[in-house]
Amino acid sequence: MKKLFSVFVVLFAAIVYVSAQTNIEKLIINYKFDYSQMVIDGMEAKGFIAIHENEGKDTPDIAFEKFTQQVETIFISAANGQLLQKSNLRLDNSSDSRYLLMISFQKVDKDGEHKVICSLYDNEQKEYIDTFISHADGGMFGSFMNLFSECLSKSGKKVGKKLNSILKKRIK
C-alpha cells in the first residue's frame, strides 16, 4: 500500500511539474533589441558612445557592447516590474516563447529623451500582433548615461504596461 501511495505521489508531482512548465512558457515573452537605427545626438550610436562615454578605455565595439548591456538591463528590468504588477508575464530570453517583442531604438537626444518602436509577434500563429511607440522625456542635469538610464526606466515601464493591455486579451 505504501509503494502504491508513493508511486501515486510521484506521478502526481510529475504531472503538476509538466503542467506548470507549460503554463510558464506561455507567460514568457522573448525579446530582441535592434540598434541599427539608433542615432544619439545626431551621431551614429557606436561613434557617440566611443567619444562621449568610453573615455578611451575600450575599443568602440567593446564600449558599445557594454552600453547595450546596460541599456537592455535597465529597460527589461523596468518592463518586467510593470508586467509582474498586473500579470504573470515577463520578458526573458531563457527559453523559446510564443511571443517575440522587437525593440528598436530610434532617435536619442543628449539629455536621454528617446523614441523606441516596439513590435510584438505571435510565433505560433506566425502573425504580427501590434506595433507601438514608447517615448520618454529627458532630464536636465547629469551625464548622458544617468539621464538616459532614467528615461529607459520610464520607457520600459510604459512598454510593460502596454504589453499587459495587449496580451491580457490573448492569454487565458
N, C-alpha and C positions, 0 to 999 in steps of 0.2 A: 504494500500500500504506500509505504514511504517512497519507494522508487517511482511509482506511478505519479505521485504528487510532485516529486522532484522533476520528472520529465515534463509534466504539465506546466510547472512554473518556468522552466527553461524555454519551452515553446512559446508561452505567453509573452515572456520578456523579449524573445526574438521578434515576434510579430509586432509588439509595441515599438521596438527599436527601428525596424524596417519602415513602419508607418510614419514614425517621427522623422526619419531621414527623408522620406519622400515629401513630406509637408515642408520641411526646412528648405529643401531645394527649390520649391515653388516660391519661397519668400525671398530668395536671393536675386538681386539684380546685378549682373555683371556690368562693368563699365570700361570705357576706353577713352583716354584723353587724346585730343588732336591739337598739336601746337603749330601745325603747318601754316595757319593763317594769322598767328599771333604777332601783333605789332605793338611794341611798347614805346610810348612817347615818340612815335613816328619812325622808329628803328626796328629792324628785324630783331626778334626777341633774343636770339642767341648772342647777337652783337651787343645789345643793350646790357645783358647780364654780364658779359665778358668785360665790358668797360666800367659799368657802374656798381656792380655787386660783387665782383670777383676780387678786386684789388690786386690782380696779377698773381694770385696764389695758384690757380689751376689753369689748365688749358680751357679754351672756350667750351669744348664738348663736355668736359667734366663739370665745369661751373654750371652749365645749362642742365646737366643731369641732376645735380644737387638741387638746383632751383625747382625743377619739375617735381622732384620727390617731395619737397616742402609744399608746393602748390597742391599736389594730389592729397597729401596727408591732411592738410587743413581743410580743404574743400570736402573730402569724403567724410571726415570726422563730423563736420557741421551738418552735412546732409543726413548722415546716419543718426545723429542726435535728434533731428527733426522727424525722421522716419519712425524711429523707435518710440517716440512720444505717443503716436496715434495708431501704430500698426506693428506687425512683426516683420515688415520689410527691412532689408538692409542692402547696401551696396557692398559687394565683395567679389573678388576675382578668384577665390579659392576653389571654386568648382564650376561646372557648366550650369547654366541657368536658362530658363525660358526667356528671360528679358535681357536686353542689352541697352545701356544708356551710352550714347556717344556724346562726349563733352568737348566742345570746340571753342577755345578762347579766340576772341577776335581782337578788338582794339582795347589796349590798356594804357591809361594815362599815368604820368609820373606820380600822381597822388593816389594811385591804386584803383581809381574808377575803372570799371571794365564791363564788357559785354560778353556773355557766354551763350552760345547756341547749343541747346540740348535736344537730341533726337532719341526717341525711345522706340525700340523694335521688339517684336514678338518673334523669337527664333523658331518656336514650334509651328506657329501659323504662317511664318515667313511673310509677315506684314509689318508695315510701318504703323505705329500707334499715334504718335504725336511729336511735334517739334515745338519747342518753346524757348523763349529768351529770358535769361536771368541777367539783371543789371544791378550793380551796386555802386553807390556814390563813394567817392574818395574821401580821404581825410585831409587834415590841414597841416599837421606837424608830425615829423618823424622821417625815418628813412623810407625809401621806396618799399622795401620788404615789409616793414612794420605796417605801413599804410595798406599795402596790397593784401597782407595777411588778414587785416580787419575786414576788408572788402570781400575776400574769399570766404570768410566765415559767414558773412551776411548772405552772400550769393549761394553758398552751399545750403544754408537753412531754407532759402526760397526754393531751391531745387527739391529738397526733401519734402517740403510742403506740397509742391506741385505734383511730385511723384505719388504721394499719398492720395491726392484727389483723383488722379488719373487711374491708378491701379486698384483702388478700393472697389471700383465698379467691376473690374475684370477678375479679381481673385476672390474666390468664395471660400 
